[in-house]
């Protein structure tokens, strides 16, 4: 492992942190990314990744200062739109819905658009009670799902619709389109960002019963047979 060979290289710590996020080992990811920042406090991508680990690990308020700093450190970053959508995601988790919409909309005006930008926008609009706006965003999400350059899609899915991009039936219909186009599907938010922590078996049975997930996801230290995946965009 690169960290074992050179634990003083901030990029090695950053790369390990990103891998730990994908394995849903958020606390370990926070530790590694924090070490990367200690080694290089101006490492914008490490601040970005740390914000992601904190937000998806249930600590969105702590995530905001890091994503804001990443944006200040690298204002011309080619993936600045991903910085914006991660800020929107943190706002969404905090219930700051108007700010989530504004940040997600700004992200869509940046290059290298990822489907996640439409997904976060649709979720915030739906929570604000703007179904027509959310419906238009879902249509854009469907278009992104059909894009030929996306090989693997990470999709939020649980039976109660918690922290998802639309209701479960709508999301499943989009997933079926993705699968028909030959894409791999990774399930995320299987426990609804912890809202189903007391009903893990129900959440897992639901995910498996849909028949639309391909890859294994780690839930609370347990490996569940819902898929294996690859991230195409290192900043997605």
Secondary structure, DSSP 8 states (H G I E B T S, - for coil): -HHHH-TT-HHHHHHHHHHHHHTT-HHHHHHHHHHHHHH-TT-HHHHHHHHHHHHHTT-HHHHHHHHHHHHHHTTT-TTHHHHHHHHHHHHHHHT-HHHHHHHHHHHTTSSS--HHHHHHHHHHHHHTT-HHHHHHHHHHHHHHHT-TT--EEEEE--TT-TT-SS-HHHHHHHHHHHHHTT-EEEEE-TTTTTTTGGGHHHHHHHHHHT----B-EEETTEEESSB----SSTT-
